[in-house]
Amino acid sequence: MNDVTQRSPLADPAWHYLDKIALEDLSHDDWVMLEGQRSAYLARHQAAQALRLLSAGEHDPCFGYQVNNYRHCLQSATMVLRDGLPEEDVVVALLHDVGFIACPLLHGDFAATLLGAYVSERNHWMLRHHATFQNLHSPHMPGVNQHERERWSGHPHFDWTAEFVARYDQAAADPSYRCEPLQTFVPMVERIFSRKPQDRRSINQDKP
């Protein structure tokens, strides 16, 4: 099999492959071409790839909760939608636990990294910290400090995080709840990912 047949197909037949492999060999013109194609690629595919991270677990078994993580996320987003909250909050609810199984200990950071460039600081902060706020609702969980969230008391996004966890996270595991189908949320996710991204890489992740 020759090298050409081993290439992944281009997403657009009008695009071009790089003729070099190592990044250090790319010229300025190579980078201009690649970044132009990358921007178009993300515009077409980023939202769909984020949704595939969630939908991959649609038929997964659960480990004790009465719904699996996919249905938990759908229920959370449906509850936010039906309460009339902004579209961004709906999308954040849909994807807040997208890394819960694959990245359990850091799933809040996982979601914050996935969505952080496209959502408000309010929701970016909530995603990063919501798992700790869950502790308040798990007073008998071994090894958990129920009041750990209080170290952030007075933070401008404390109340929203507490509200999200209380109303749309810790209570979103009802097997009888009639959720909206994922398709309801697809246009919303696409609109969020179509926003101009914000660079939040300089945020001090250790700062409360």
GROMACS elastic network, one bead per residue, 0.5 to 0.9 nm:
[ bonds ]
;  ai    aj funct       b0    kb
    1     4     6  0.83855   500
    1     5     6  0.66871   500
    1     6     6  0.73976   500
    2     5     6  0.57890   500
    2     6     6  0.68753   500
    3     6     6  0.52630   500
    3     7     6  0.67861   500
    4     7     6  0.54978   500
    4     8     6  0.89477   500
    5     8     6  0.81852   500
    7    10     6  0.86018   500
    9    12     6  0.84946   500
    9    13     6  0.86262   500
   10    13     6  0.62287   500
   10    14     6  0.85261   500
   10    15     6  0.67880   500
   10    16     6  0.76520   500
   10    17     6  0.76960   500
   11    14     6  0.88375   500
   11    15     6  0.77574   500
   11    41     6  0.73325   500
   12    15     6  0.55305   500
   12    16     6  0.87173   500
   12    37     6  0.89245   500
   12    41     6  0.86032   500
   13    16     6  0.79479   500
   15    33     6  0.88531   500
   15    37     6  0.70118   500
   16    19     6  0.89788   500
   16    33     6  0.81618   500
   16    34     6  0.84913   500
   16    37     6  0.85772   500
   17    20     6  0.87542   500
   17    34     6  0.85174   500
   18    21     6  0.74305   500
   18    26     6  0.83528   500
   18    30     6  0.69670   500
   18    33     6  0.87538   500
   18    34     6  0.77812   500
   19    26     6  0.89260   500
   19    30     6  0.89572   500
   20    23     6  0.78686   500
   20    25     6  0.66118   500
   20    26     6  0.67073   500
   21    24     6  0.87301   500
   21    25     6  0.74292   500
   21    26     6  0.81617   500
   22    25     6  0.55296   500
   22    26     6  0.72051   500
   23    26     6  0.54496   500
   23    27     6  0.89787   500
   24    27     6  0.83385   500
   26    29     6  0.79831   500
   26    30     6  0.56350   500
   26    31     6  0.66648   500
   27    30     6  0.50166   500
   27    31     6  0.64411   500
   27    32     6  0.87685   500
   28    31     6  0.52234   500
   28    32     6  0.63213   500
   28    33     6  0.87594   500
   29    32     6  0.50421   500
   29    33     6  0.62119   500
   29    34     6  0.85337   500
   30    33     6  0.52348   500
   30    34     6  0.60686   500
   30    35     6  0.85559   500
   31    35     6  0.58916   500
   31    36     6  0.83313   500
   32    35     6  0.53747   500
   32    36     6  0.61486   500
   32    37     6  0.86894   500
   33    36     6  0.52609   500
   33    37     6  0.63308   500
   33    38     6  0.85858   500
   34    37     6  0.51885   500
   34    38     6  0.59568   500
   34    39     6  0.86344   500
   35    39     6  0.60931   500
   35    40     6  0.86432   500
   36    39     6  0.53638   500
   36    40     6  0.65725   500
   36    41     6  0.87046   500
   37    40     6  0.52269   500
   37    41     6  0.60417   500
   37    42     6  0.86594   500
   38    42     6  0.61125   500
   38    43     6  0.85440   500
   39    42     6  0.52916   500
   39    43     6  0.62488   500
   39    44     6  0.87933   500
   40    43     6  0.51296   500
   40    44     6  0.63960   500
   40    45     6  0.86694   500
   41    44     6  0.52709   500
   41    45     6  0.59482   500
   41    46     6  0.76396   500
   42    45     6  0.51400   500
   42    47     6  0.80553   500
   42   193     6  0.88223   500
   42   194     6  0.89474   500
   43    46     6  0.62880   500
   43    47     6  0.79887   500
   43   190     6  0.88552   500
   43   193     6  0.77373   500
   43   194     6  0.64920   500
   44    47     6  0.76875   500
   44    48     6  0.80684   500
   45    48     6  0.53105   500
   45    49     6  0.61512   500
   45    50     6  0.87328   500
   46    49     6  0.52036   500
   46    50     6  0.62818   500
   46    51     6  0.87006   500
   46   190     6  0.82614   500
   46   193     6  0.70253   500
   46   194     6  0.88969   500
   47    50     6  0.51377   500
   47    51     6  0.62344   500
   47    52     6  0.86438   500
   47   186     6  0.81585   500
   47   189     6  0.61305   500
   47   190     6  0.52814   500
   47   191     6  0.85560   500
   47   192     6  0.82874   500
   47   193     6  0.58989   500
   47   194     6  0.82994   500
   48    51     6  0.50717   500
   48    52     6  0.61561   500
   48    53     6  0.88141   500
   48   186     6  0.82002   500
   48   189     6  0.84752   500
   48   190     6  0.77459   500
   49    53     6  0.65041   500
   50    53     6  0.52899   500
   50    54     6  0.69949   500
   50    95     6  0.83900   500
   50    98     6  0.87297   500
   50   114     6  0.79538   500
   50   189     6  0.86257   500
   51    54     6  0.52415   500
   51    55     6  0.61054   500
   51    56     6  0.85086   500
   51    95     6  0.82249   500
   51    98     6  0.89620   500
   51   182     6  0.88530   500
   51   186     6  0.78213   500
   51   189     6  0.80161   500
   52    56     6  0.57501   500
   52    57     6  0.88380   500
   53    56     6  0.56562   500
   53    57     6  0.77526   500
   53    98     6  0.66941   500
   53    99     6  0.81465   500
   54    57     6  0.60450   500
   54    58     6  0.74652   500
   54    69     6  0.86079   500
   54    70     6  0.63664   500
   54    73     6  0.83987   500
   54    94     6  0.85691   500
   54    95     6  0.72061   500
   54    97     6  0.86219   500
   54    98     6  0.54907   500
   54    99     6  0.82652   500
   55    58     6  0.51397   500
   55    59     6  0.85349   500
   55    70     6  0.67922   500
   55   182     6  0.82648   500
   56    59     6  0.77361   500
   56    60     6  0.81880   500
   56    70     6  0.83569   500
   57    60     6  0.50693   500
   57    61     6  0.85706   500
   57    68     6  0.79376   500
   57    69     6  0.71503   500
   57    70     6  0.56768   500
   57    71     6  0.89359   500
   58    61     6  0.88898   500
   58    68     6  0.78265   500
   58    69     6  0.80429   500
   58    70     6  0.53018   500
   58    71     6  0.72608   500
   59    68     6  0.81649   500
   59    70     6  0.81402   500
   60    68     6  0.66249   500
   60    69     6  0.81955   500
   60    70     6  0.80944   500
   61    67     6  0.83805   500
   61    68     6  0.62741   500
   62    65     6  0.62986   500
   62    66     6  0.71647   500
   62    67     6  0.63609   500
   62    69     6  0.75557   500
   63    66     6  0.84786   500
   63    67     6  0.89571   500
   63    68     6  0.78258   500
   64    67     6  0.81665   500
   64    68     6  0.86856   500
   65    68     6  0.68577   500
   65    69     6  0.88553   500
   65   173     6  0.69934   500
   66   173     6  0.64237   500
   66   174     6  0.68701   500
   66   175     6  0.60050   500
   67    70     6  0.79660   500
   67    71     6  0.59132   500
   67    72     6  0.63195   500
   67   173     6  0.57512   500
   67   174     6  0.69616   500
   67   175     6  0.58557   500
   68    71     6  0.55255   500
   68    72     6  0.62554   500
   68    73     6  0.88396   500
   68   173     6  0.82312   500
   69    73     6  0.62066   500
   69    74     6  0.86349   500
   69    97     6  0.74108   500
   69    98     6  0.79429   500
   69   100     6  0.73880   500
   69   101     6  0.77680   500
   69   173     6  0.87853   500
   70    73     6  0.52911   500
   70    74     6  0.63232   500
   70    75     6  0.86796   500
   70    94     6  0.89435   500
   70    97     6  0.86293   500
   70    98     6  0.79988   500
   71    75     6  0.59782   500
   71    76     6  0.84406   500
   71   172     6  0.86742   500
   71   173     6  0.76904   500
   71   175     6  0.84586   500
   71   179     6  0.79674   500
   72    75     6  0.51503   500
   72    76     6  0.61336   500
   72    77     6  0.86691   500
   72    94     6  0.86986   500
   72    97     6  0.84705   500
   72   169     6  0.80233   500
   72   172     6  0.56504   500
   72   173     6  0.54560   500
   72   174     6  0.81115   500
   73    76     6  0.50788   500
   73    77     6  0.61962   500
   73    78     6  0.85042   500
   73    93     6  0.66318   500
   73    95     6  0.66194   500
   73    96     6  0.72817   500
   73    97     6  0.66316   500
   73    98     6  0.77172   500
   73   169     6  0.83667   500
   73   172     6  0.77882   500
   73   173     6  0.89390   500
   74    77     6  0.52214   500
   74    78     6  0.60171   500
   74    79     6  0.85746   500
   74    93     6  0.81234   500
   74    94     6  0.58624   500
   74    95     6  0.88084   500
   74   172     6  0.87575   500
   74   179     6  0.61901   500
   74   180     6  0.69930   500
   74   181     6  0.75186   500
   74   182     6  0.69720   500
   75    78     6  0.50241   500
   75    79     6  0.60905   500
   75    80     6  0.86143   500
   75    93     6  0.88006   500
   75    94     6  0.81222   500
   75   168     6  0.80916   500
   75   169     6  0.88731   500
   75   172     6  0.57365   500
   75   173     6  0.73515   500
   75   174     6  0.80810   500
   75   177     6  0.72178   500
   75   178     6  0.77827   500
   75   179     6  0.53584   500
   75   180     6  0.76699   500
   76    79     6  0.52702   500
   76    80     6  0.63680   500
   76    81     6  0.86849   500
   76    90     6  0.81955   500
   76    93     6  0.56359   500
   76    94     6  0.64505   500
   76    96     6  0.89790   500
   76   167     6  0.86057   500
   76   168     6  0.50268   500
   76   169     6  0.61366   500
   76   171     6  0.84145   500
   76   172     6  0.55182   500
   76   173     6  0.85232   500
   76   179     6  0.87032   500
   77    80     6  0.51526   500
   77    81     6  0.60924   500
   77    82     6  0.86159   500
   77    89     6  0.81263   500
   77    90     6  0.50879   500
   77    91     6  0.68062   500
   77    92     6  0.77508   500
   77    95     6  0.83731   500
   77   168     6  0.77423   500
   77   179     6  0.84702   500
   77   180     6  0.84059   500
   77   185     6  0.83476   500
   78    81     6  0.50005   500
   78    82     6  0.60837   500
   78    83     6  0.85406   500
   78    90     6  0.75001   500
   78    93     6  0.84857   500
   78    94     6  0.81715   500
   78   178     6  0.86448   500
   78   179     6  0.58075   500
   78   180     6  0.58556   500
   78   181     6  0.88532   500
   78   185     6  0.89722   500
   79    82     6  0.51927   500
   79    83     6  0.61888   500
   79    84     6  0.88325   500
   79    90     6  0.84512   500
   79    93     6  0.88983   500
   79   167     6  0.84263   500
   79   168     6  0.65389   500
   79   172     6  0.82396   500
   79   179     6  0.82081   500
   80    83     6  0.51709   500
   80    84     6  0.66191   500
   80    85     6  0.58859   500
   80    86     6  0.84266   500
   80    87     6  0.89085   500
   80    89     6  0.70676   500
   80    90     6  0.55688   500
   80    93     6  0.71895   500
   80   164     6  0.88747   500
   80   167     6  0.87372   500
   80   168     6  0.68227   500
   81    84     6  0.53116   500
   81    85     6  0.60313   500
   81    86     6  0.78497   500
   81    87     6  0.75646   500
   81    89     6  0.82672   500
   81    90     6  0.57356   500
   82    85     6  0.77376   500
   84    87     6  0.85848   500
   85    88     6  0.82695   500
   85    89     6  0.63730   500
   85    90     6  0.70135   500
   86    89     6  0.54217   500
   86    90     6  0.66587   500
   87    90     6  0.50238   500
   87    91     6  0.64036   500
   87    92     6  0.86511   500
   87   188     6  0.66137   500
   87   189     6  0.88257   500
   87   192     6  0.84545   500
   88    91     6  0.52246   500
   88    92     6  0.61559   500
   88    93     6  0.85913   500
   88   119     6  0.68985   500
   88   120     6  0.84015   500
   88   123     6  0.84393   500
   88   188     6  0.78204   500
   88   189     6  0.84105   500
   88   192     6  0.68551   500
   89    92     6  0.50220   500
   89    93     6  0.60940   500
   89    94     6  0.85868   500
   89   119     6  0.88891   500
   89   123     6  0.74664   500
   90    93     6  0.51353   500
   90    94     6  0.62560   500
   90    95     6  0.88679   500
   90   185     6  0.80904   500
   90   188     6  0.81038   500
   90   189     6  0.89376   500
   91    95     6  0.63351   500
   91    96     6  0.83032   500
   91   185     6  0.72635   500
   91   188     6  0.66580   500
   91   189     6  0.59342   500
   91   192     6  0.77261   500
   92    95     6  0.53028   500
   92    96     6  0.55085   500
   92   111     6  0.84279   500
   92   115     6  0.76868   500
   92   119     6  0.82662   500
   92   123     6  0.72274   500
   92   124     6  0.89302   500
   92   127     6  0.78842   500
   93    96     6  0.51826   500
   93    97     6  0.80234   500
   93   164     6  0.84545   500
   93   168     6  0.75489   500
   93   169     6  0.81480   500
   94    97     6  0.76761   500
   94    98     6  0.79275   500
   94   185     6  0.80873   500
   94   189     6  0.89836   500
   95    99     6  0.83735   500
   95   111     6  0.66616   500
   95   114     6  0.88523   500
   95   115     6  0.83859   500
   96    99     6  0.79720   500
   96   100     6  0.85765   500
   96   107     6  0.81867   500
   96   108     6  0.70368   500
   96   110     6  0.87280   500
   96   111     6  0.55773   500
   96   112     6  0.79445   500
   96   127     6  0.62796   500
   96   130     6  0.86705   500
   96   169     6  0.89531   500
   97   101     6  0.83465   500
   97   104     6  0.89918   500
   97   107     6  0.64398   500
   97   108     6  0.70868   500
   97   110     6  0.84847   500
   97   111     6  0.67426   500
   97   127     6  0.87975   500
   98   101     6  0.78101   500
   98   102     6  0.84342   500
   98   103     6  0.89077   500
   98   107     6  0.74325   500
   98   108     6  0.89498   500
   98   110     6  0.78959   500
   98   111     6  0.65096   500
   99   102     6  0.53342   500
   99   103     6  0.51089   500
   99   104     6  0.66026   500
   99   106     6  0.80209   500
   99   108     6  0.77108   500
   99   109     6  0.88892   500
   99   110     6  0.59914   500
   99   111     6  0.66408   500
  100   103     6  0.56144   500
  100   105     6  0.79210   500
  100   106     6  0.80805   500
  100   107     6  0.51166   500
  100   108     6  0.80689   500
  100   110     6  0.86210   500
  101   104     6  0.53678   500
  101   107     6  0.80465   500
  102   107     6  0.80517   500
  103   106     6  0.57349   500
  103   107     6  0.51987   500
  103   108     6  0.89303   500
  103   110     6  0.72566   500
  104   107     6  0.51074   500
  104   108     6  0.84842   500
  105   108     6  0.81200   500
  105   131     6  0.88894   500
  106   109     6  0.53579   500
  106   110     6  0.61980   500
  106   111     6  0.88935   500
  106   128     6  0.85916   500
  106   131     6  0.86833   500
  107   111     6  0.62526   500
  107   112     6  0.84840   500
  107   127     6  0.87651   500
  107   128     6  0.82569   500
  107   131     6  0.79827   500
  108   111     6  0.53290   500
  108   112     6  0.61246   500
  108   113     6  0.85592   500
  108   126     6  0.84311   500
  108   127     6  0.52249   500
  108   129     6  0.63905   500
  108   130     6  0.65935   500
  108   131     6  0.62718   500
  109   113     6  0.59371   500
  109   114     6  0.84487   500
  109   127     6  0.68621   500
  109   129     6  0.79769   500
  110   113     6  0.52579   500
  110   114     6  0.62307   500
  110   115     6  0.87761   500
  110   127     6  0.85696   500
  110   128     6  0.80447   500
  111   115     6  0.61066   500
  111   116     6  0.77658   500
  111   124     6  0.85607   500
  111   127     6  0.62641   500
  111   128     6  0.74502   500
  112   115     6  0.53729   500
  112   117     6  0.86001   500
  112   123     6  0.81867   500
  112   124     6  0.54274   500
  112   125     6  0.75721   500
  112   126     6  0.82318   500
  112   127     6  0.51813   500
  112   128     6  0.55448   500
  113   116     6  0.51943   500
  113   117     6  0.75959   500
  113   124     6  0.82750   500
  113   127     6  0.89542   500
  113   128     6  0.85686   500
  114   117     6  0.76637   500
  114   118     6  0.87405   500
  115   118     6  0.55698   500
  115   119     6  0.62672   500
  115   123     6  0.89282   500
  115   124     6  0.73644   500
  115   127     6  0.88797   500
  115   192     6  0.86953   500
  115   193     6  0.81519   500
  116   119     6  0.55861   500
  116   120     6  0.76198   500
  116   121     6  0.78160   500
  116   123     6  0.79794   500
  116   124     6  0.52883   500
  116   125     6  0.87719   500
  116   127     6  0.86739   500
  116   197     6  0.84973   500
  116   198     6  0.78028   500
  116   199     6  0.85659   500
  116   200     6  0.71469   500
  117   120     6  0.83543   500
  117   124     6  0.84820   500
  117   193     6  0.88060   500
  117   195     6  0.87784   500
  117   196     6  0.81504   500
  117   199     6  0.60632   500
  117   200     6  0.64578   500
  118   124     6  0.89541   500
  118   192     6  0.62408   500
  118   193     6  0.62366   500
  118   194     6  0.82185   500
  118   195     6  0.60768   500
  118   196     6  0.70234   500
  118   197     6  0.52894   500
  118   198     6  0.64722   500
  119   122     6  0.80303   500
  119   123     6  0.63045   500
  119   124     6  0.64596   500
  119   192     6  0.74615   500
  119   195     6  0.86879   500
  119   197     6  0.85861   500
  119   198     6  0.84588   500
  120   123     6  0.53970   500
  120   124     6  0.61605   500
  120   125     6  0.85818   500
  121   125     6  0.59174   500
  121   126     6  0.83656   500
  121   157     6  0.85240   500
  122   125     6  0.54439   500
  122   126     6  0.62762   500
  122   127     6  0.88101   500
  122   156     6  0.81208   500
  122   157     6  0.56478   500
  122   160     6  0.77318   500
  122   161     6  0.84434   500
  123   127     6  0.60425   500
  123   128     6  0.85505   500
  123   157     6  0.81991   500
  123   160     6  0.84737   500
  123   161     6  0.81636   500
  124   127     6  0.53068   500
  124   128     6  0.64109   500
  124   129     6  0.88632   500
  125   128     6  0.52101   500
  125   129     6  0.62919   500
  125   130     6  0.83669   500
  125   157     6  0.69392   500
  125   158     6  0.87898   500
  125   161     6  0.80245   500
  126   129     6  0.52592   500
  126   130     6  0.55035   500
  126   157     6  0.69926   500
  126   158     6  0.78688   500
  126   160     6  0.73262   500
  126   162     6  0.85928   500
  126   164     6  0.81958   500
  127   130     6  0.55243   500
  127   131     6  0.80560   500
  127   161     6  0.80922   500
  128   131     6  0.76545   500
  128   132     6  0.88369   500
  129   132     6  0.55959   500
  129   133     6  0.65812   500
  129   149     6  0.83667   500
  129   161     6  0.75374   500
  130   134     6  0.63404   500
  130   161     6  0.62043   500
  130   162     6  0.77830   500
  130   164     6  0.80677   500
  130   165     6  0.64452   500
  130   169     6  0.87459   500
  131   134     6  0.51600   500
  131   135     6  0.72732   500
  131   165     6  0.83588   500
  132   135     6  0.55839   500
  132   136     6  0.81111   500
  132   145     6  0.89083   500
  132   146     6  0.86793   500
  132   147     6  0.88937   500
  132   148     6  0.67768   500
  132   149     6  0.60892   500
  133   136     6  0.60035   500
  133   137     6  0.79230   500
  133   146     6  0.83623   500
  133   147     6  0.81694   500
  133   148     6  0.74992   500
  133   149     6  0.54495   500
  133   150     6  0.88976   500
  133   161     6  0.73159   500
  133   162     6  0.64152   500
  133   165     6  0.67411   500
  133   166     6  0.87406   500
  134   137     6  0.54965   500
  134   138     6  0.66900   500
  134   146     6  0.82337   500
  134   149     6  0.86955   500
  134   162     6  0.84524   500
  134   165     6  0.63123   500
  134   166     6  0.79117   500
  134   169     6  0.81493   500
  134   170     6  0.68132   500
  135   139     6  0.67789   500
  135   141     6  0.81595   500
  135   144     6  0.64335   500
  135   145     6  0.65437   500
  135   147     6  0.69374   500
  135   148     6  0.72419   500
  135   149     6  0.78200   500
  136   139     6  0.62246   500
  136   145     6  0.79877   500
  136   147     6  0.58776   500
  136   148     6  0.79156   500
  136   149     6  0.77746   500
  137   140     6  0.88385   500
  137   146     6  0.73680   500
  137   165     6  0.87872   500
  137   166     6  0.77418   500
  137   170     6  0.71502   500
  138   141     6  0.54315   500
  138   142     6  0.89986   500
  138   144     6  0.76471   500
  138   145     6  0.89736   500
  138   146     6  0.66936   500
  139   142     6  0.84572   500
  139   144     6  0.73982   500
  139   145     6  0.78961   500
  139   146     6  0.55248   500
  139   147     6  0.89630   500
  140   143     6  0.87842   500
  140   144     6  0.78832   500
  140   146     6  0.85456   500
  141   144     6  0.57908   500
  141   145     6  0.88028   500
  141   146     6  0.86465   500
  142   145     6  0.88781   500
  144   147     6  0.87717   500
  144   148     6  0.83976   500
  145   148     6  0.53537   500
  145   149     6  0.87017   500
  146   149     6  0.78244   500
  147   150     6  0.57107   500
  147   151     6  0.83397   500
  148   151     6  0.63116   500
  148   152     6  0.85376   500
  149   152     6  0.58719   500
  149   153     6  0.71913   500
  149   158     6  0.85770   500
  149   162     6  0.89353   500
  150   154     6  0.86469   500
  151   154     6  0.88105   500
  151   208     6  0.79528   500
  152   155     6  0.55661   500
  152   158     6  0.67475   500
  152   208     6  0.62742   500
  153   156     6  0.87587   500
  153   158     6  0.64842   500
  153   159     6  0.87717   500
  154   157     6  0.82973   500
  154   158     6  0.66933   500
  154   159     6  0.85657   500
  155   158     6  0.51878   500
  155   159     6  0.81202   500
  155   208     6  0.80510   500
  156   159     6  0.73373   500
  156   160     6  0.84712   500
  157   160     6  0.54739   500
  157   161     6  0.62629   500
  157   162     6  0.86688   500
  158   161     6  0.52754   500
  158   162     6  0.61521   500
  158   163     6  0.86196   500
  159   162     6  0.50669   500
  159   163     6  0.60624   500
  159   164     6  0.85368   500
  160   163     6  0.50135   500
  160   164     6  0.59976   500
  160   165     6  0.85338   500
  161   164     6  0.51308   500
  161   165     6  0.61696   500
  161   166     6  0.85213   500
  162   165     6  0.53478   500
  162   166     6  0.60953   500
  162   167     6  0.85495   500
  163   166     6  0.51758   500
  163   167     6  0.59201   500
  163   168     6  0.78034   500
  164   167     6  0.54666   500
  164   168     6  0.52461   500
  164   169     6  0.64607   500
  164   170     6  0.88324   500
  165   168     6  0.56347   500
  165   170     6  0.58005   500
  165   171     6  0.81669   500
  166   169     6  0.62447   500
  166   170     6  0.58298   500
  166   171     6  0.68867   500
  167   170     6  0.70174   500
  167   171     6  0.62817   500
  167   172     6  0.79442   500
  168   171     6  0.61390   500
  168   172     6  0.58652   500
  169   172     6  0.52591   500
  169   173     6  0.82106   500
  170   173     6  0.75213   500
  171   174     6  0.74739   500
  172   177     6  0.86573   500
  173   176     6  0.89741   500
  173   177     6  0.82859   500
  174   177     6  0.54616   500
  175   178     6  0.82736   500
  179   182     6  0.87569   500
  180   183     6  0.80489   500
  180   184     6  0.63861   500
  180   185     6  0.82721   500
  181   184     6  0.56934   500
  181   185     6  0.77170   500
  182   185     6  0.55659   500
  182   186     6  0.66719   500
  183   186     6  0.51609   500
  183   187     6  0.78612   500
  184   187     6  0.72439   500
  184   188     6  0.80580   500
  185   188     6  0.52455   500
  185   189     6  0.62585   500
  185   190     6  0.87044   500
  186   189     6  0.51860   500
  186   190     6  0.62046   500
  186   191     6  0.87083   500
  187   190     6  0.50093   500
  187   191     6  0.61989   500
  187   192     6  0.87282   500
  188   191     6  0.51415   500
  188   192     6  0.63199   500
  188   193     6  0.87569   500
  189   192     6  0.51673   500
  189   193     6  0.62803   500
  189   194     6  0.85718   500
  190   193     6  0.52754   500
  190   194     6  0.61119   500
  191   194     6  0.50214   500
  191   195     6  0.68052   500
  192   195     6  0.56402   500
  193   196     6  0.80173   500
  193   197     6  0.80850   500
  194   197     6  0.83494   500
  195   198     6  0.89208   500
  199   202     6  0.75578   500
  200   203     6  0.56333   500
  201   204     6  0.83358   500
  202   205     6  0.86178   500
  203   206     6  0.87606   500
  203   207     6  0.83151   500
  204   207     6  0.55049   500
  204   208     6  0.88484   500
  205   208     6  0.79517   500
